[in-house]
Amino acid sequence: MPSTALLRAVEVVDTAAHLGGVVGARLDVPAVLRRRDEWVSRYDDSGQVAWAEGVGLSVLRGEARLVGARRVSVATADGEVLLEARRTVVLATGSEPVTLEPYAACEPWGSRDATAVVEIPDRLVIVGGGVVACEAATWLTALGSRVTMLVREDRLLARVEPFAADLVADALRGAGVDLRLHANVESCRRESPRATGFGRIHGGVVTLRVDTEDLEADEILVAAGRRPRLADLGLDRAGLDQAAVAAGEVPDWLVVVGDASGEAALTHWGKYRARVLGARIAAGATGRDPDPMPANVPVPQVIFTDPQVASVGRTEAEARDAGLDVVVTNVPWSAAAGAGLLRDDATGAAQLVVDARTHRLVGATFVGTGAGELLHAATIAIVGAVPTEVLRHAVPCYPTASELWLRLLELLPEEFRRPAAAPSDATGPHAEA
């Protein structure tokens, strides 16, 4: 939420700068930060507590540890409280940033510092080329930082289609980011850091040795990923091994959800898994069979760079590596009038990956202004196993960006307008997803 609140303002101003007839749009940095704070309730969770209590949940604040099967000890401000679950204990402890050498000695920012930014550094080094790094580079550049990105790999965003990563790289460079691929950081040091809170500059010049060159910055953000937070939870006292729990090997009374599970570290995915879990627990408590969960539910994701990257299902490479014979269609973002109307220099592209045997969509990627709003249709098509001969009759409105679907489907071979000749040997409607 905090990052998206920051990025929305950046996107609107950038779009206005590339839209004929709009003059004078600019960022008011203090106001942008205030709006971010409003959206995160100024980091006060009392509203969520009121919601929880309003639906009949009890909220107990403290440090919790397992002390046995279905038994949890909570150290509260008023003393220890022992709880025992009738059915299930859920671990939803989130994740923690991965700390890499040689950056620990520099006392770097993590993702929470970047999203909670209070002081904008004049010079910022970002280590990493993933989602957090790219999004943070987008908003911090717009808020006034001179950003240098150090990426060890030969591209950004390793898990998206290469064309999408290239478009994001071009946009970051166009915004003024000094993007360095194949960067090798030999050392990092900071002069006289001062104690500070989240989002504030730690003080002291940071000096990095990068490929025989010294690079100085006022702050450094290490965005090297996050890992499940499973340490210090008393797993051993319940007879459990942390590595086994991380691998999903848990007894029937224990469930791990959200970032702690090691699954996709995305809010909407954690919420989905929680809904499935809640239904399962409720079904067990009432003695009825739980609602079945479809196999291979895809994980959609929107990366809120400028342009946005929205993807779901498999990339072309992933589909081919899985042994699928696929047909790929790709069109520029301006192929639909509605997409072109969003800004005068409509930059981006859209791509579908379709199984040649079943005519079902297995992956989709959209890169452009507001691309995230096109994604849910692709998610529905994959989960519903909708073949292209049916999908082509879903009529998008004119002039909207959704007409990109028409352009993409029109590029498929003629046989994709008729039912697949060979019957599917799938065991269920979602087996190809």
N, C-alpha and C positions, 0 to 999 in steps of 0.2 A: 503493500500500500504506500509507504513513504516514497519509494523510488518512482512508482507510477504517478504519484501526485506531482513530483518534481518534473518528470519527463513530459507530462501533458502540457504544462506551460511552455516548455521548450519547443515541443512539436507545433503548438499553435502559432508561436511567434515565427518559427522557421517557415511554416506554411504561408503565413501572411506575407512574408518577405518575397515569396514566389507566387503571388496571386495578384494579377493585374487589378488595379483599382483600390487596393488596400495599402494605406500609407501610415507609417508612424508606430507600428506595433513594436514593443520593446519589453524586455524583462525588468521588473522591479524586484531585485533580488531579495530584500527583506520581506516583501509581500509574498513572494513565491515560497520562502521558508515558513512564513506564518500560515499559509494555506496548507502546506505539508503538515505542520504541527496540528492544525485543526482536524485533518483527515485521520491522524493517528491519536486523536484525543489527548494530545500533548503527552503521550506515553503514559497515560493514566488508564488502567484497565477496569476502573470501577463500573463503567457502563457494561462491560462484559460480565462482571460479577452480578450486577443487578439482573441481567438477562438470565444467567444461569439459575439464580435463586428464584426468578420468576417462573421458570418451567419446572421447579421442584428439585433442583440439584443443590447439594450442600457443598460449599466452597470452604476449604481448609488451607490456610497458608502456612508453609513451612518446608523444611528439607525432608524429603521422603526417601526411605530405604526399605527394600524387601527384607523381611526377617524370617521368611518361611513361605511355604506354599499358601497362596491367597492371603498372606499376612503382610501388612505394611506399617512401619513405624514412622510417624511424622514428628519431627522436632519443631514445635511451634514456639512463639514468644511466651506462651503460658506453660510450656512444658511438653512432655512427650505424649502423643496420642497414638494408640494402637488400633488399627483398623483391620477387619477381616472381611474379605469379599465372599459373598455366597456363591458367585459364579466365576467372575473374571476380574483380573487385574490388567489394566491397559497402561502400557508405557508409551507416553507421548511427550518425550523429553527433548525433542527437537535435535538440533545439530550444533556443532561448534566449528570454528574456522580451523583449517589446516595451517599449521605454522611451519614454514620452510626455512632451512638454513640457506643463505647467511643472513636472513632478514630479521631474525628474532632480536638481535642486538640493536636494531634500529627502532624498536618499539613502533612498528608500523600500524597504520589504520587497518581495520578489518571492514567487512561489509556493513556492519552496524554503524561505524563511524561515517562511512560514505553516505548512507541513507539518512543519518541524523545530522548531517553536516551543519555546523553553526558558523564556523569561520572558513572562508573560502581561501585556500592557499594560492599564492601567486604562481608558484611552480609546483606541479604535482607529477610524481611518477606512479604509474599503475603497473603492477607486475601481474601478468595474466592476460589471456585472450578469450575468456569465456563470457557467459552472459553478464555476470556482475561487472566484470572489467569493462565490457562494451557499453553497458547502460550507464555506469558511473562516468566513463569518459564523455559520454554524450551530455549529461546534465552538468558536470563540473566544468567542461569547456564552455558551455553556454552561460554558466554563472560567473565566468571570469578567470578560470585557471588556465595556465599554459600547460597542457597535459602531454606527457610522453608515455607511451605504452610500450612495455618490454614483453615480448612474446617469444617463448622458446621455439614454438613450432613454426611451420611455414605458412600458416593461415590462422585466421580467427575462427571461433565457433566451430569446433571440430565435429560436432554432432548434427550440423545442419547441412543442407545441400551446398556444394562448393560455390554455386552462383550466388546464393544468398550471402555467404560469408564475404565474397568479393564485393558485393554491393554495399555491405556495411563498412568494409575497409575503405572503400572509395569515399563514402559519406563522412567517415571520421577524418580522413585526411583533408577532405574539402572543408571541414569545420575548423581545421587548424591543428588537429592532433598529430603529434610526431609519432607515427606508428613504426616500430622497429621489429621486424620478424627475424627469426633465428638469433635472437639476442641472448648472449651468454653473460650472466652477471657473476663476477668473480668475488666481489666483496661488497659490504654495505656498512656504513658507520654513521652515527649521528652525534653532533656536538651538543652537549649539555641539555638534554631534554628536560622539560618541566612537567610536573604532574598536571593532569588535565582530565576533562570528562569526554564522553563520546562526542564526536563531531567537531572537536576543537583541535587546532594545530598543536602538536606536542612540543614544538619549539626546537631550536637547534637545527642547523643546516644538515641535510642528509646528503651523503656523498656515496655514489655507487660506482664501482669499477665495472664498466660494460665494454667488453671487447676491446681492451687496451685503452679505453677512453674514460675519463672521470666525468660523471654526470651529477650535477648538484640540483637539489630540490628543497622546497620548504616542507614538503610532506610526502610520504610514500604510502600507497594503498596496495596491500598484498591480497590479491583475489585469486587464491590458488585452490579454491574449492572448500567444501565443508564435509564433515564426517558425522555419522550418527553419534549422539551423546549417550553412551551406555555405561561409562565408567562411574564408579562410586554410587551405584544404585543398589548394592547389596545382593547382586545376582548370586554370588557364591554362597551366601547364607541361605538362599532358597535352593541350593544344589544345582545351580545353573552356571554354565560357562559363557563368558562374554562373547567369545568368537562364535560359539554355537548359536547364541541368540541373534547375533549380527547376521548369521547365515539363515535365519528363519527357523531354526530348530528349537522350538519352545513347547512346553507342556500345554495341555488343553485348557488350562486356567489362565494362561498368559497370552496377551496379544500385544504386538508392537506396531504402532501406526505413525503416520506422518514422516518427517525427516528422520526420526530415530529408526525407522524400519529399513533404511537404505534404499527405498524405492525413490521414485522421482521426487525431488525436493521442491515441490510446487504446492502452493496453498490449495488450489482446486483439486489436486490429486489427493492430498491429505484429507480434505473434506469429503471427497467421494468415498475413500476407503473407510472413513469414520461412519458414513451413512450405512455402508454395507455391514460394517461391524455392529452398529447399533441394531440394525434389523435382525442380525443373526442372534445377538444376545437376547433381544426381545422374543424372538421365535422360540429360543430354548427355554426361556422362562415360562412361556405359555403352553409349551408342548406341541406347537405346530411346526411344520417344516419351513425352514427359511426360504425366502425368495431366491431363485437361482441367479448366480452372477455369470453373465456371459464370459466365454473364454476370450483371452487376448484382447481385453479392452484397451484401445490405444490411448496414449497420454498426449493430449494437445498442449502446445506451449506457444506463448507469444513473447518475443523478445522486444522490449519497448525502446529499441534504438530509433533513430530517424534516418532511413525509413524503418518501420516495424518489420519484424520477421515472424511469420505465423506458420507453424508446421504441425502435422499430426501423422501418425503412422510411420512407415518405413521410407527412408531415402531410396533413391535409385540403387545406390551401391549396396545398401542393406538388403533390399529385395533380391538383387541378383546373387548376393552372397548366400541368401537363404534358399537358393535354387529355383527361384521364380523366374518365369519367362515374362518380362514386362514390356509394355509400350509406354513411352514417356512423351508427354506433350508440354511445350513451354511457349509462353507468349509474353511480350513486354507489357508492363503495367498500363501503358497508354493504348493497349489494344481494345479497351472498352471506353467509350466516351465518358461514362460516369466516373471511371477511375481518373481519366485525364482532367476532368473538371475539378478534382480535389486540389490540384495545384498546377501551375502553368508548365513546370518542367517535371512532369510525372516520371519519377525514377523508380524502377523496380521491375519485377517479373513475377509470373505465376507458373506453377508446374504441377502436373498430376502424374502419378505413377500407377498404372493400371495393369492388373494381372491379365495376360493375353489368353489364358485358358478359361477363366471364369468371368471375365469382363468386369470384375469388381475393383473398386478403388482400394489401393493398399497404402497410398501415401499422397500427401499434398503439401505444397509450400507456397506461401504468398509473401511477397516482399514489396512494400509500398506504404503510402499514407493510409492509415486506418486498416491495414491488412488484417489485424486481429478480428475485425468484425466479419470477415469472410470465412473464418476457420470453422465455425460450428457446423456449417453445412457439410464440410468435408468429414468432420467427426461423425455426424449422423450417417453419412453415406457409408463409412467404414463399419460402424457398429451395426447398422441395419443391413449390411451386405447388399447394398443397392447396386444392381448391374447398370452399366452405362446405357443400355437400351431403354432403361426406365429413367435413369437420371437425366437424360437429354430432354425429357418432357417436363422437367421442373423449370418453369418459365421465370426468369429474373426480370425485375422491373427495369425500365429504361427511363432516364439514364442513371444507372447506378453501377458501382464497381462490381456488383454481382454478375454483370454480363461477361466478366472474364471467364466464368464457368462455360458459357456458350462457346467462346473462342477456343477454349481448351478442348472441349468435347468435340467440336467440329474438326479438329486436327486428327482425331482417331481414325484408323482405317475403317472402311465401309462395313466390315463384318461386325464392328462393335455397335452397330445400330440394330442388330438382330440378336436373339438369345444365343448363348454359347452353344456350339454344335455338340460338344462332348458334355455329358452330365457330370456335375461335380461329385467327387468322391469324398467331399468334406463330411465330417461327422456332425456338424452343426452349422447354424447360420453364421457363426462368427469365426469359424476355423481359419478362414483366409485372412482375417484381419491382422 
